[in-house]
Amino acid sequence: MAESHAEENPSLAAFEVRNSPEGLLRRYARGRVRHFAARQIATVSGAIALWLLVSPRAALLVTVLAIGGELVDCALLARVPALLARGIPVHRLLALTSFTAGIQGLTVAATVLVAQGTALEGEASLFSFAFLLAAVLNAGVVRRYHPQAANIRIAIFAVTGVAGYALEEMFDESVEGLIYNAFGLAMLGFIAFVFLRFVDRAERRRTEDSRRLLVGQEALERANSDLRESQAEARQLALVARHANDSFMLLDNALRIIWVNEGFTRMKGFHADEVMGRPPVEVLAGPDSDLEALTEISRSALAGEPLRIEILNYTKDGRQIWVEAVFAPMLD
C-alpha cells in the first residue's frame, strides 16, 4: 500500500526515500560531519580545565584523543555518499559506521577516565559525569537515524560511568562521597533514559504524522481529481439533457420536480417555473390517465428500480399525448 501511494505521490515518494535505511544513513552522516566543530566545544572546554587544574600534558592528551576519534568517525561518514554511489550495500556501511562510532565513543570514554584519574581526590567527579551525560544525550538525539551507532556509544558511556565510579573507590574517596556519587550517577542515568525515550517517541510520532499527512494529501488530491472528472461529466450530460428534443425531468426523493429541460417545456407547454416543486402526476395526469400505471411508477421510483412504460400525458392546454417514459432512479 505504501509503495503504491509513493508511486502516485511524488512528495510521499521523496519522504519514503528520506526515511529509508539509506536515506537515514545519509542524513546521519551529513549531520555528524556538519556539526563536527560544534561538538568540539565541550572537548575544548574540558581541555582548558585540565590545562589549568592538572597539567598541559593531560589537556593535550584529552584533546588528541577526543578529536582523533571524531576525525576517524567523520572521515568515513564524509565518504558515505560516494560509497553508496559505488554500490556498497547499506548494511555494510551501517556496520562500518557503527565501528567508527565505537572508536569515537571509546576516545570520549578515555578522555573522561583521564580527567577522573588525574584528580585523585574526586574533584573531577561532577565534571566527568556531566561530560558523559552530554555525550549520551548527543548520541541519543540522532538514534533514529543510526540506532546501532547510538546504542554502541551509549553502552560505552554507561560502562565508562561505572568505571569512573570504581576508579574513585580505588583511590579511597570517603564513604559519604562515594554514596553521593552513586546516587548522582544513578540520577543522571535515569534522566538520560527518560530524555532519550521521549526524544525517540517524539521522532516516531513526527515521522508517522508526516507520513499520514502526505497520504491524506494524496487521498484529497485523488478525491478532488475524481470530483473534477465527475463535474465535467455532469456538465456534459447536463448539456445533452438541456438541449435534447426529448423531455427530461429530475425528481427529488419525494417525487417532486426539481429540474426540467427545454424539451419538456416544448412538449408539455409548461414553463419550468410552473412545475418546480410539484409532483409530475399533478402536472401531467388527467381524467383518462391510467391509475395502475401511475401507481407502478411511484412504486418503482420509491423502490429504486428502473422502469420503462408507455403512459398518457396531458399538456398545459389539455391535449392528450402518449409518451414512452423511462424512469432511472439515482440513489444518494
Stockholm file with secondary structure:
# STOCKHOLM 1.0

chainA/1-332         MAESHAEENPSLAAFEVRNSPEGLLRRYARGRVRHFAARQIATVSGAIALWLLVSPRAALLVTVLAIGGELVDCALLARVPALLARGIPVHRLLALTSFTAGIQGLTVAATVLVAQGTALEGEASLFSFAFLLAAVLNAGVVRRYHPQAANIRIAIFAVTGVAGYALEEMFDESVEGLIYNAFGLAMLGFIAFVFLRFVDRAERRRTEDSRRLLVGQEALERANSDLRESQAEARQLALVARHANDSFMLLDNALRIIWVNEGFTRMKGFHADEVMGRPPVEVLAGPDSDLEALTEISRSALAGEPLRIEILNYTKDGRQIWVEAVFAPMLD
#=GR chainA/1-332 SS CHHHHHHHCHHHHHHHHHTSHHHHHHHHHHHHHHTHHHHHHHHHHHHHHHHHHTCHHHHHHHHHHHHHHHHHHHHHHTTHHHHHHTTCCHHHHHHHHHHHHHHHHHHHHHHHHHHHHHCTTSTTHHHHHHHHHHHHHHHHTTTTTCHHHHHHHHHHHHHHHHHHHHHHHHTTCCHHHHHHHHHHHHHHHHHHHHHHHHHHHHHHHHHHHHHHHHHHHHHHHHHHHHHHHHHHHHHHHHHHHHHCSSCCEEECTTSCEEEECHHHHHHHCCCHHHHTTSCHHHHHCCTTCCHHHHHHHHHHHHHTCCEEEEEEEECTTSCEEEEEEEECCCCC
#=GC SS_cons         CHHHHHHHCHHHHHHHHHTSHHHHHHHHHHHHHHTHHHHHHHHHHHHHHHHHHTCHHHHHHHHHHHHHHHHHHHHHHTTHHHHHHTTCCHHHHHHHHHHHHHHHHHHHHHHHHHHHHHCTTSTTHHHHHHHHHHHHHHHHTTTTTCHHHHHHHHHHHHHHHHHHHHHHHHTTCCHHHHHHHHHHHHHHHHHHHHHHHHHHHHHHHHHHHHHHHHHHHHHHHHHHHHHHHHHHHHHHHHHHHHHCSSCCEEECTTSCEEEECHHHHHHHCCCHHHHTTSCHHHHHCCTTCCHHHHHHHHHHHHHTCCEEEEEEEECTTSCEEEEEEEECCCCC
//
